[in-house]
């Protein structure tokens, strides 16, 4: 039985799969952080105080919400703003209004990934844990995040191609002579 994905009919199957994979790739790290806040021995230093707790939980929620936005690149709400959105509900989404933030987000993800890889190899700070089992769990939960940026770029390119295929530019310049 084939996997049923929710996507627009003209979305390539691989793009729909990639878009649905992004929230799944971010989920293990979020669950790791929730376990850390819940008091499970995930790291050598536990989360202390309300400020740290809110930060760690907020990071998990924001990450998952941003990952879920990738689904907009394969669903109808990525082409027409839902009617319940104040002021702009029902308007068409210009392709670049989705493509530019998505590519900037992917670039940011690549930069963050690069920094953390560099920091780990340059030994710039204390490790999260010295325990081999906890280190394995940490890597298993955070390794899927490496897929986020490449999957986002692939889905964004597919979105752009699909939305601009034969449509010409996203905007039409107005001639000064034509407006007189």
N, C-alpha and C positions, 0 to 999 in steps of 0.2 A: 504494500500500500504506500503510495507516494506521500511525502510530507506536504501538508496543506499550509501554504503561506498566504497571508493577506497582503496583496499588492495590486496595483493597477494592471489591467490586461496587457499593456504594451511594455511593461517592465521585464527585462530579461530575467529568467529564473535565477541565474547566478547572482544578479544584483539583489534580488529579493532575499536570497539566502545570506548574502553578505550583510545586508542591512539588519536582518534578524539575528545575525551572529554577534553584532557589536554589543547589544545590551547583555548578551550571555557572556561575552568576554570580560565585561566589567564587573559582573556579579560576584565572582569568587573573592576579589579583593575587598569588595564592600562587605561581604559576609565575614571575612577575616577581621575587618575593622570593628564590625558589630560584636564579634566574639571577644575582641580585645576589650571593648567598652563593657561588655557583660561580665568581665572579670576572669575569663578563661586565660590560662597561662600561655598566651600567644607570643609574648615578647619578654625581654628581661626587665623592661621598665613598664609598669602598668599605667593606664590612663588615670590621672588624678584630678579631681576637681570638676566643677560644672563647665568651666571654660574649655578644657581639653575634651571633655565628653561631647559637648556641643560641636566643637570643631571636627572631631573624628566622625561623628554621626552625620554632620552636615556635609563633609567631604564625600561620604558614601552616597548620600541622597543626591547631591549635585552631580556627581559622576554618573550615576545611573540615569538621572533625568537628561543630561546631555547626550548620553549614549542612546536613549530612547528617541531623541530628536532625529537620529539617522533614519528611523522608520518613515519620517516625513518625506524622504527622498524617493520612496517607492509607493507611497499612499497618496490619496486624494488631498489630504490636508497640507501636502507639500506643493500643491498646485493652486488650490483655492483656500483662502483663510476660512476656517470654520465660522459659521454664522454667529455663534455665541461670543466671538471676540469683539469687544467694544470698538467702535469707530471704523475698523478695517474688515470686519467680518463680511464674507462673501466676495471680496476682491481677489483677483488673480495674483498669485505670487510670481513676481518677475524671477526668471531663472537665476540671475546674478544675486538676487537678494537671499537666495539659499546657498548658492555655490560659494560666494566669497566668505561668509562666516564658516562654512564647512571646511574650506581649504585652510583658512586661518587657524581653525581649531586643530586640524591635522598637523599643521606646521608647529603649533604649540605643543602638541602631544609628542612630536618627534624631538623637539628641544628638551622637554621634560625627561623623556626617555634617555636621550643622550647625556643629559646632566647626571642622572642617577647611575647610569652605567659608568661614566667617568668617575663619579664620586666613589663608587664601590671599588673600582680598580685602583684609584689613587689613594684609597684608604683615608678619605677626608674627614671621617667622623666615626663615632662608635657604631658598631653593627646593631641590628635590632635584637639579635640573640646569638649566643654562642652555642646553644644546644642544637645538635645535628637534626633531631626530629623536628623541632620548631622551625629551623632554617629550611628544611625540606617542605614543610607545610606553607611557609611564607613564599617560597619560590613557586610552588604549585599554584598558589592563589594569585600571585602577581604576574606570572609569566603570560597568561592569556591577554593581559593589557598590551603586550607587544603587538597584538593583532589590530588594536583599535585604529591607529592612524592609517595603516595600509588599507584596511577594509573601508574606512571612511572615504579615503581618496578614490578607491575603485567605485563605490556607490555614487559619489559625487560626480565623477566623470560620466557614468552611465546616465545620471539624472540630467546633466547638462546636454549631453548628446541627444537624449530623448526629447527634451523640452525645446531644443533649438533646431532640431532636424527640419530643414526646409522652411523654417520660420523667418529666416533672415535675422537681422539684429533684434535684440530685446527692446530697443527703443528706436523710434524713427525721428531723425533730425528734421527740424522745421526750417524751411528755406525762408530767408528774409524777403525775397522777391514774391514768394507765394502768399505771404501774410499781408501784403499791401493791397 
